[in-house]
Amino acid sequence: MQSDVVSVARELLGKRLCTRIDGIQTSGIISETEAYAGISDRASHAYGGRRTNRTEIMYARGGTAYVYLCYGVHSLFNVVTNKEGVPHAVLIRGIDPADGIEKMKKRRGKAQAEKDFSNGPGKVAMALGIHFTHSGLDLTRIPSSHDKPAIWIEEAGSLIPPEEIITTTRIGVEYAGKDAKLPYRFLLNRVGRGIAPPPSHTTGHTFVHGGFFKLFNRS
């Protein structure tokens, strides 16, 4: 199992982020991530061991959704990655739309899925129907009832070679001092190219059943 949130952020690139909201499934290929290293990271909501009603979920075991409201407007989706009590999380900053594009366009109020359609964390959550009330969902289990919201991540069928990954600093964390300069943001070189090819999967490979579960430290 992984304990390095930076490695997890890099390895999430190219995976398929899926949702089933109100019985409708949508998905996108993860194209941009940022790592937040908990109590030692000045950019993290949990820096210094901070615990609030909002951030308590960051201390859950790996494979849990942490979704928070930004500026009272945008829901931002994060994946908790470490063992219970260690508040590491990865912010999903961008996706290439895949399944359910028509539904995603309606959610975004867009006629077309242009190259900037889902290239920010607020856009990602809106397109996929993710809401801050989904914080705490177990990303390693898909409820059998289609009436319940579900978020999960699948293998997308291909490995991303290192040369196709851009490493840089995180966005909007100037307040974090020297930690703002940490190389904790990762992007696919193809980010912004537009819509991903139509998926060939059916029910897919979840964290548990597809072996991707090993990314998270749930001990």
Buried (B, 14 or more C-beta within 10 A) or exposed (E): EBBBBBEBBBBBBBBBBBBBBEEBBBBBBBBBBBBBBBBEBBBBBBBEEBEEEBBBBBBBBBBBBBBBBEEEEBBBBBBBBBBBEBBBBBBBBBBBBBBBBEBBBEBBEBEEBEEEBBBBBBBBBBBBBBBBEBBEBBBBEBEEEEEEBBBBBBBBEEEBEEEEBEEEBBBEBEEBEEBBEBEBBBBBEBBBEEBBEEBEBEEBBBBBEBEBBEBBBBE
